Amino acid sequence: MTRRPKALIVGGGIAGPVTGIFLSKAGIDAEVFEAWPYSTGIGGGLQVAPNGMHVLAEIGLADEMVRRGSIAESFDFHSQKGALLGSLNRNMKARFGQPAVNVCRATLNEMLVNKAWCENVELRFEKRLVAIEDRADQPVIAHFADGSAAEGDFVIGADGVHSAVRGHVIPDGPKPFDTGLIGFGGFVPRSVIADWPIGRRVVTTFGQSGFFGYGFCSADPADGLMWWSTQPAHGVDAATFRAMSQAQLRQHLRNFHAGWHDPILRIVDAAENIVVTDTLDVATLPTWSRKRTLLIGDAAHATSPHAGQGASLALEDAMRLGRLMADRQDLALTFQNFEAERRPRAEKIVALARRNGNSKREFSATGAWIRDRMMKVLLPLGARTMDFMYAYDPRAA
Ligand SMILES: Cc1cc2nc3c(=O)[nH]c(=O)nc-3n(C[C@H](O)[C@H](O)[C@H](O)COP(=O)(O)OP(=O)(O)OC[C@H]3O[C@@H](n4cnc5c(N)ncnc54)[C@H](O)[C@@H]3O)c2cc1C
């Protein structure tokens, strides 16, 4: 009997467990190493777009996503005073075969980890990768901070924006840089906006400075509404905000969003466990692989969150890599083919996210007025230029 190849997958976020599932289906043993302890308390909410939902459907999780999350039937944009500027992403299911679904990140992670376990993927927690050793004619070795090590035939770096594997693939390569925007986010009970019928819409608002958004992300009435606020950092980093008490953070948000339309301040007043995130980006990498190690997901093509596609791209990567690995071609060739296929799409979306982020920076009163008028005209056109993201079906690629 021939020995099954063994993959060492670094990172148990989104790309890691799903890659494990697809490799396992392709007859490859997969072991996932996650730096942190297993936790269902990962903060914040996110949206998985139709292109990512196709991947979840392929591993049998689309129905559970819809049941435990909340379908988003449009993305509406408002001015600071509440005037509707336009609406995007309507009828996603009819147009692209799957809906866009909002979900708590913790729920998604729990679903992916459970599914990976069911598919015989080994998951090891509290295993922080510190080094990779790749010598000819020997197994590749991953070394962890606790002094342990694991051997395999190849390594997949799915360890996110701060990837340690990236440092192995490209020593002295690009590092994450701060884009000058800070994110705040969390959940509030549905009852906070009980008299405000948003239905399945995600409601977003462009201020003169910054951005606010909210939408349902769970059927649970206790934390059913996710919200986020994106603001110019003005030289104050996320660590400074993280050192503040929740009451201080709430006060900061109250001050920042004073005068914004209803129900934004109501949401801010009810916010608890506010999470603060840096908004990071990484310059284009010269390569995604070196010898027997390949980068995927944010480790390869970190994107700022302004296109709502990072998670879906990570899911697509996992599925496409699984399909290519199933062909059992030479490993270096498979890695080259993966990069050749995935890079143009990922980089196009990363660039779009950067452009979107620019609309959330500081404007003069006149600048904001002009931006709002332009958005009314440009949003319907922009909607069509964004369809390429959702229309991609990784099963058919
Ligand atoms: C505020 C915010 C909002 C976002 N909203 C959306 C959204 O609505 N829709 C969307 O599609 N995307 C969104 N994104 C982007 C999305 O979260 C990422 O693109 C996605 O999580 C990337 O998946 P990944 O598996 O590559 O990395 P991650 O999900 O970051 O997973 C990486 C994992 O690797 C682990 N790890 C790191 N270093 C090591 C190490 N040395 N050893 C072992 N393990 C390690 C980490 O602990 C983590 O669990 C958002 C991002 C942010 C910051």
Ligand as a Chemical Component Dictionary entry (heavy atoms), coordinates in Angstrom:
data_LIG
# 
_chem_comp.id                   LIG 
_chem_comp.type                 NON-POLYMER 
_chem_comp.pdbx_formal_charge   0 
_chem_comp.three_letter_code    LIG 
# 
loop_
_chem_comp_atom.comp_id 
_chem_comp_atom.atom_id 
_chem_comp_atom.alt_atom_id 
_chem_comp_atom.type_symbol 
_chem_comp_atom.charge 
_chem_comp_atom.model_Cartn_x 
_chem_comp_atom.model_Cartn_y 
_chem_comp_atom.model_Cartn_z 
_chem_comp_atom.pdbx_ordinal 
LIG C1  C1  C 0 -12.582 43.934 11.162 1  
LIG C2  C2  C 0 -12.562 42.958 10.020 2  
LIG C3  C3  C 0 -13.731 42.672 9.348  3  
LIG C4  C4  C 0 -13.735 41.765 8.287  4  
LIG N1  N1  N 0 -14.900 41.510 7.645  5  
LIG C5  C5  C 0 -14.916 40.626 6.621  6  
LIG C6  C6  C 0 -16.141 40.302 5.956  7  
LIG O1  O1  O 0 -17.222 40.808 6.277  8  
LIG N2  N2  N 0 -16.101 39.401 4.930  9  
LIG C7  C7  C 0 -14.918 38.805 4.547  10 
LIG O2  O2  O 0 -14.938 37.992 3.616  11 
LIG N3  N3  N 0 -13.749 39.092 5.167  12 
LIG C8  C8  C 0 -13.721 39.975 6.192  13 
LIG N4  N4  N 0 -12.537 40.246 6.835  14 
LIG C9  C9  C 0 -11.303 39.591 6.371  15 
LIG C10 C10 C 0 -11.228 38.150 6.875  16 
LIG O3  O3  O 0 -11.422 38.108 8.266  17 
LIG C11 C11 C 0 -9.880  37.537 6.516  18 
LIG O4  O4  O 0 -9.562  37.819 5.188  19 
LIG C12 C12 C 0 -9.935  36.016 6.735  20 
LIG O5  O5  O 0 -10.134 35.743 8.104  21 
LIG C13 C13 C 0 -8.670  35.368 6.218  22 
LIG O6  O6  O 0 -8.711  33.998 6.548  23 
LIG P1  P1  P 0 -7.342  33.214 6.834  24 
LIG O7  O7  O 0 -7.734  31.843 7.212  25 
LIG O8  O8  O 0 -6.402  33.437 5.721  26 
LIG O9  O9  O 0 -6.713  33.974 8.096  27 
LIG P2  P2  P 0 -7.290  34.062 9.565  28 
LIG O10 O10 O 0 -8.745  33.917 9.597  29 
LIG O11 O11 O 0 -6.690  35.302 10.144 30 
LIG O12 O12 O 0 -6.663  32.800 10.301 31 
LIG C14 C14 C 0 -5.274  32.703 10.569 32 
LIG C15 C15 C 0 -5.100  31.792 11.769 33 
LIG O13 O13 O 0 -3.714  31.517 11.917 34 
LIG C16 C16 C 0 -3.376  31.563 13.285 35 
LIG N5  N5  N 0 -1.946  31.844 13.397 36 
LIG C17 C17 C 0 -1.309  33.023 13.224 37 
LIG N6  N6  N 0 0.013   32.877 13.397 38 
LIG C18 C18 C 0 0.209   31.572 13.689 39 
LIG C19 C19 C 0 1.380   30.812 13.975 40 
LIG N7  N7  N 0 2.616   31.348 14.003 41 
LIG N8  N8  N 0 1.256   29.471 14.247 42 
LIG C20 C20 C 0 0.009   28.883 14.219 43 
LIG N9  N9  N 0 -1.128  29.583 13.957 44 
LIG C21 C21 C 0 -1.025  30.902 13.692 45 
LIG C22 C22 C 0 -4.266  32.674 13.828 46 
LIG O14 O14 O 0 -4.420  32.583 15.240 47 
LIG C23 C23 C 0 -5.566  32.432 13.065 48 
LIG O15 O15 O 0 -6.434  31.558 13.746 49 
LIG C24 C24 C 0 -12.526 41.146 7.897  50 
LIG C25 C25 C 0 -11.339 41.430 8.585  51 
LIG C26 C26 C 0 -11.345 42.325 9.641  52 
LIG C27 C27 C 0 -10.059 42.620 10.353 53 
# 
loop_
_chem_comp_bond.comp_id 
_chem_comp_bond.atom_id_1 
_chem_comp_bond.atom_id_2 
_chem_comp_bond.value_order 
_chem_comp_bond.pdbx_ordinal 
LIG C1  C2  SING 1  
LIG C2  C3  SING 2  
LIG C2  C26 DOUB 3  
LIG C3  C4  DOUB 4  
LIG C4  N1  SING 5  
LIG C4  C24 SING 6  
LIG N1  C5  DOUB 7  
LIG C5  C6  SING 8  
LIG C5  C8  SING 9  
LIG C6  O1  DOUB 10 
LIG C6  N2  SING 11 
LIG N2  C7  SING 12 
LIG C7  O2  DOUB 13 
LIG C7  N3  SING 14 
LIG N3  C8  DOUB 15 
LIG C8  N4  SING 16 
LIG N4  C9  SING 17 
LIG N4  C24 SING 18 
LIG C9  C10 SING 19 
LIG C10 O3  SING 20 
LIG C10 C11 SING 21 
LIG C11 O4  SING 22 
LIG C11 C12 SING 23 
LIG C12 O5  SING 24 
LIG C12 C13 SING 25 
LIG C13 O6  SING 26 
LIG O6  P1  SING 27 
LIG P1  O7  DOUB 28 
LIG P1  O8  SING 29 
LIG P1  O9  SING 30 
LIG O9  P2  SING 31 
LIG P2  O10 DOUB 32 
LIG P2  O11 SING 33 
LIG P2  O12 SING 34 
LIG O12 C14 SING 35 
LIG C14 C15 SING 36 
LIG C15 O13 SING 37 
LIG C15 C23 SING 38 
LIG O13 C16 SING 39 
LIG C16 N5  SING 40 
LIG C16 C22 SING 41 
LIG N5  C17 SING 42 
LIG N5  C21 SING 43 
LIG C17 N6  DOUB 44 
LIG N6  C18 SING 45 
LIG C18 C19 SING 46 
LIG C18 C21 DOUB 47 
LIG C19 N7  SING 48 
LIG C19 N8  DOUB 49 
LIG N8  C20 SING 50 
LIG C20 N9  DOUB 51 
LIG N9  C21 SING 52 
LIG C22 O14 SING 53 
LIG C22 C23 SING 54 
LIG C23 O15 SING 55 
LIG C24 C25 DOUB 56 
LIG C25 C26 SING 57 
LIG C26 C27 SING 58 
# 
